[in-house]
Amino acid sequence: MLRLAMLSIGSFIWLVTEVMPIGLLTDIAQGLGVSSGQAGVLVTGYAWLVTLTAIPLTALTSGIDRRIMIAGLLTLAGVVDILSAFVSNFTVMALLRITLAFGHGLFWSTVAGVAVRLAPHMPVAKAAAWVFTGVAMGFAIGVPLISAIGQWFGWRMAFAFCGVAALLVCAGLVVMLPSLPSQRRHFDLRPLLKEPKFLYIAGLTMVLVMAHFTAYTYVVPLLLEVTHSPQTLIPSLLLVYGIAGIAGNCG
């Protein structure tokens, strides 16, 4: 159970790293001398790159030991976050986000399978739920927390904090996880692409996720510039949003 809990914390940190620019969008834009729209590319561009690379990179790395994979990906998140805390140029920040995007699909395609292997006597759905609890908590608590840290200490400190946390969790998992060998697999998507139901579900999921992140990416500028919400209230509003999302899932 302790291994699953640590894996869930790793998922929490990766999710926060993934969406961190959302809660800090206005501050990052000001700090790097760009508009909020340009800063939003750090999220939207990241997402499109993940879409293009997740499946081929997952297939390419399917034979790597899962313990090494998880540790390497959390190291990647930690290093990218820490380097992001020191950049002074938007182009460099974008390149760091591109680097992180290559690891996104690998992390989420690996972590659930690792959870199942760590708890072979536990129902598959329950083992996977441990991991994805970190995702729900990332949206509900992680993003508001990072936004608050950004307000109190600056957006650079928020990146540094998350980066150090990623490296600490990585170190813990390296110690706690056993070797998890994996066999190289070949993915053939052609049969799936001929299935109308699959295409319908994939298309619907794409539209829903696009709609969610289109709104969520720019929620901070909208709250500040359209509704004129006080900046000190932003973390609380993001927290309410996250809690509402968890309540919706539970319902």
C-alpha atoms as one frame of an Amber mdcrd trajectory, in Angstrom:
protein
   0.000   0.000   0.000   2.885   2.352   0.756   4.251   1.829  -2.750   0.862
   2.635  -4.253   0.604   5.749  -2.094   4.034   6.913  -3.257   3.042   6.209
  -6.863  -0.097   8.288  -6.326   2.028  11.164  -5.037   4.170  10.837  -8.155
   1.020  11.125 -10.287  -0.024  14.175  -8.278   3.310  15.886  -8.933   3.347
  15.035 -12.626  -0.205  16.365 -13.052   0.717  19.588 -11.245   3.853  19.954
 -13.388   1.747  19.399 -16.490  -0.855  22.083 -15.724   1.239  24.425 -13.559
   1.295  27.260 -16.141  -2.507  27.468 -15.824  -2.471  28.708 -12.242   0.530
  30.959 -12.937  -0.306  32.094 -16.466  -0.528  35.832 -15.833   2.582  35.863
 -13.652   4.617  33.879 -16.200   3.470  36.184 -19.000   4.566  39.249 -17.056
   7.834  37.674 -15.946   8.836  36.656 -19.493   7.468  39.756 -21.193   4.770
  38.088 -23.312   0.982  38.240 -23.483  -1.297  35.815 -21.655  -2.265  34.379
 -25.023   1.352  33.606 -25.855   1.960  32.127 -22.415  -1.065  29.884 -22.945
   0.889  28.120 -25.701   2.903  26.521 -22.887  -0.250  24.487 -22.186  -1.919
  24.164 -25.597   1.311  23.521 -27.521   2.275  20.956 -24.901  -1.064  19.203
 -25.363  -0.792  18.999 -29.154   2.730  17.599 -28.945   1.540  14.953 -26.479
  -1.209  13.996 -28.933   1.319  13.416 -31.700   3.977  11.575 -29.686   2.224
   9.556 -26.955   1.466   6.397 -28.948   4.720   6.071 -30.948   6.924   6.827
 -27.928   4.964   4.383 -25.764   5.504   1.662 -28.352   9.188   2.540 -28.727
   9.886   2.338 -24.976   7.609  -0.593 -24.108  10.573  -2.899 -23.437  12.199
  -0.698 -20.763  11.992  -1.759 -17.108   8.984   0.077 -15.631  10.898   1.046
 -12.471  13.555   2.763 -14.564  10.865   4.391 -16.700   8.946   5.894 -13.772
  12.126   7.099 -12.085  13.442   8.611 -15.309  10.197  10.429 -16.063   9.926
  11.927 -12.573  13.561  13.011 -12.874  12.649  14.664 -16.168   9.751  16.520
 -14.508  11.950  17.627 -11.619  14.792  18.886 -13.809  12.431  20.708 -16.210
  10.642  22.414 -13.317  13.871  23.528 -11.655  15.322  24.843 -14.919  12.028
  26.651 -15.614  12.478  28.545 -12.359  15.593  30.234 -13.779  14.661  31.003
 -17.398  14.385  34.604 -18.558  13.358  33.899 -22.153   9.999  32.629 -23.376
  11.590  30.523 -26.119  13.688  28.623 -23.574  10.609  28.053 -21.419   8.745
  26.708 -24.462  11.626  24.335 -25.270  11.553  23.018 -21.709   7.813  22.379
 -21.989   8.383  20.583 -25.305  10.932  18.344 -23.593   8.453  17.583 -20.819
   5.692  16.833 -23.330   7.691  13.919 -24.743   7.458  12.248 -21.323   3.736
  12.884 -20.773   2.276   9.983 -22.719   4.989   7.666 -21.406   4.204   8.495
 -17.792   0.439   8.029 -17.995   0.702   4.875 -20.116   3.122   3.373 -17.576
   1.933   4.384 -14.132  -1.412   2.540 -14.062   0.203  -0.706 -15.239   2.866
  -0.374 -12.549   0.160   0.046  -9.897  -1.535  -3.174 -11.035   1.769  -5.081
 -10.937   2.554  -3.786  -7.448  -0.792  -5.057  -6.116  -1.472  -8.355  -7.949
  -4.035  -9.489  -5.354  -5.981  -6.226  -5.540  -8.755  -5.694  -8.138  -7.352
  -3.918 -11.182  -9.795  -1.021 -10.907  -8.877  -0.439  -7.269  -5.133  -0.475
  -7.939  -5.557   1.990 -10.813  -7.797   4.154  -8.624  -4.887   4.660  -6.219
  -2.873   6.211  -9.014  -5.634   8.387 -10.403  -6.514   9.695  -6.962  -3.308
  11.691  -7.384  -4.722  13.159 -10.595  -7.954  14.263  -8.931  -6.055  15.747
  -5.996  -3.704  17.493  -8.411  -6.588  19.416  -9.966  -8.355  20.001  -6.652
  -5.388  20.918  -4.446  -2.217  21.023  -6.534  -3.111  23.807  -8.954  -4.565
  26.120  -6.234  -1.529  25.409  -4.034   0.900  26.272  -6.826  -1.102  29.408
  -7.585  -0.893  30.417  -3.907   2.864  29.746  -3.785   3.219  31.869  -6.905
   1.413  34.742  -5.201   3.352  34.473  -1.955   6.856  33.788  -3.261   6.728
  34.297  -7.051   6.067  31.922  -9.950   9.713  30.876 -10.149   9.618  29.559
  -6.596   6.480  27.565  -7.466   8.364  25.791 -10.266  11.363  25.179  -8.009
   9.147  23.779  -5.242   7.454  21.337  -7.602  10.777  20.308  -9.134  12.348
  19.473  -5.783   9.220  17.526  -4.786   9.435  15.486  -8.017  13.066  14.566
  -7.355  12.304  13.570  -3.754   9.434  11.298  -4.817  11.645   9.860  -7.550
  14.289   8.974  -4.960  11.644   7.326  -2.779  10.308   5.233  -5.664  13.799
   4.132  -6.691  14.272   2.735  -3.180  10.791   1.256  -2.790   9.985  -0.210
  -6.199  11.277  -3.633  -7.262  12.623  -4.306 -10.723   9.666  -4.427 -13.139
  10.872  -5.922 -16.449   8.740  -5.291 -19.515   8.538  -6.907 -22.945   8.698
  -4.911 -26.160   5.237  -4.657 -27.703   3.948  -3.813 -31.148   0.866  -1.615
 -31.392  -1.302  -1.981 -34.487  -4.008   0.662 -34.512  -5.415  -0.195 -37.925
  -8.108  -2.615 -36.664  -9.281  -0.019 -34.116  -9.467   2.709 -36.747 -11.971
   0.568 -38.630 -14.307   0.404 -35.617 -17.018   3.140 -35.715 -17.639   2.911
 -31.958 -13.963   3.449 -31.204 -13.796   6.445 -33.541 -16.931   7.910 -31.966
 -15.616   7.526 -28.394 -12.176   8.849 -29.349 -13.692  11.851 -31.138 -16.071
  12.632 -28.278 -13.249  12.385 -25.745 -11.091  14.697 -27.852 -13.830  17.338
 -28.091 -14.577  17.209 -24.356 -10.917  17.425 -23.336 -10.304  20.265 -25.812
 -13.279  22.174 -24.437 -12.116  21.639 -20.850  -8.553  22.804 -21.393  -9.515
  25.654 -23.712 -11.487  27.163 -20.847  -9.235  26.030 -18.001  -5.989  27.261
 -19.580  -7.157  30.860 -19.588  -9.311  30.767 -16.456  -6.919  32.991 -14.461
  -6.797  35.837 -17.045 -10.581  35.572 -17.408 -11.103  35.846 -13.658  -8.730
  38.794 -13.398  -9.687  40.743 -16.516 -13.356  39.880 -17.149 -14.849  39.282
 -13.715 -12.245  41.519 -11.993 -11.746  38.986  -9.196  -9.046  39.963  -6.670
  -5.802  38.140  -7.389  -5.652  36.920  -3.799  -8.951  35.100  -4.404  -7.682
  33.085  -7.406  -6.290  30.091  -5.432  -9.596  29.763  -3.571 -11.589  29.842
  -6.799  -9.331  27.190  -8.346  -9.770  25.097  -5.205 -13.569  25.314  -5.481
 -13.287  24.258  -9.141 -11.167  21.239  -8.251 -13.434  20.133  -5.407 -16.455
  20.458  -7.707 -14.694  18.202 -10.217 -14.078  15.526  -7.580 -17.698  15.788
  -6.407 -18.874  15.368  -9.993 -16.778  12.232 -10.429 -18.044  10.763  -7.167
 -21.605  11.526  -8.136
